[in-house]
Amino acid sequence: MLFRASAGVIALAIVGTVALAQPDQTSYPTRPITVIVPTGAGSAPDVLVRKAGQELFGTLKQPFVVENRPGAAGMLGANAVARAAPDGYTLLMAWDGMMAINPVLYPKLSYDPQKDFVPVAAMGRTEMALVAHPSFAPNTLQELIGFAKANPGKINYGSAGIGEVHHIAMEAIAYQAGIHLVDVPYAGGPAELTDIVAGHVPIGIIGLTPALPFLRTGKLKALAVLGDKRLPELPKVATVSETLPGFSIQGSWLGIFAPAGTPAGIVEKLNKVINSALSDKSFSDFLLGQGIVPMHMTTAEFRQLVIDDTARFRVIIKKTGIHVE
């Protein structure tokens, strides 16, 4: 009896310790939330997280602490969050390249988007444009296609790196148009943009957020925009699909992920407050002004988006022959 009673006390103590170790879902959050952003300061993901943190402070009463960890196509940041405690206090700002493209390109990827993370909330889709230096002769995608056919293999384009959405989108355009363009990969979008503005490479696909100031001042011109409709900021610029019907890359989505095992109550709470913030007109207008279209999805819908985009990019990558060494 004494042994049984002691065992029972020990069992209760263990259960009590485990219970105390679980995150308090009802009062969450009780301290600052760290959001790891695998890009540099001033990038679209960085801008989105910092603004979201300001909006959510009024509801959550805790700040979002942004930690920039750029590099390796987002893998550095993803690995850090995958290893973090699943308590809701370390989150990842990720995009389709990290969660839907990397798994296709890298057979030995150091993280598994489906197993190591739980989707929390889709936040926005960055608009993208095919831009050119003003000295480049073509002014539209149709003119670019004709020019490229007359000069096969002689047109370089800048990309944010092999396997990035910028790169895949341009290769998809070239494949569908039947032209050959030469990729000049850079270590990220900012470096690509700098060299296009300087005229070192004539064209490239760039996120609208960083490209807009140069488009507005005439230091760049837009040949086409990605997406299923023209952009309010560039109403005279045709979409890629107007020239190449069926073109399916519409930009790059951004969203918040948590480590696998994060309590469902915390994930749902974050999803609810983030979607509520995205519905606020001032926040929505700010994002639209940055070339980011707000998205509203349940956690289940967001998970399905990741699954569907992985399958879609697998087809595009196979057709175009894109690969990493």
Helices and strands as residue ranges (DSSP letters): H 2-21, E 33-37, H 44-60, E 64-68, G 72-74, H 75-82, E 90-95, H 96-96, I 97-101, H 102-105, E 117-126, E 128-132, H 141-150, E 156-159, H 165-177, E 182-185, H 189-198, E 203-207, H 208-216, E 221-225, H 240-243, E 252-259, H 264-279, H 281-289, E 292-294, H 299-320
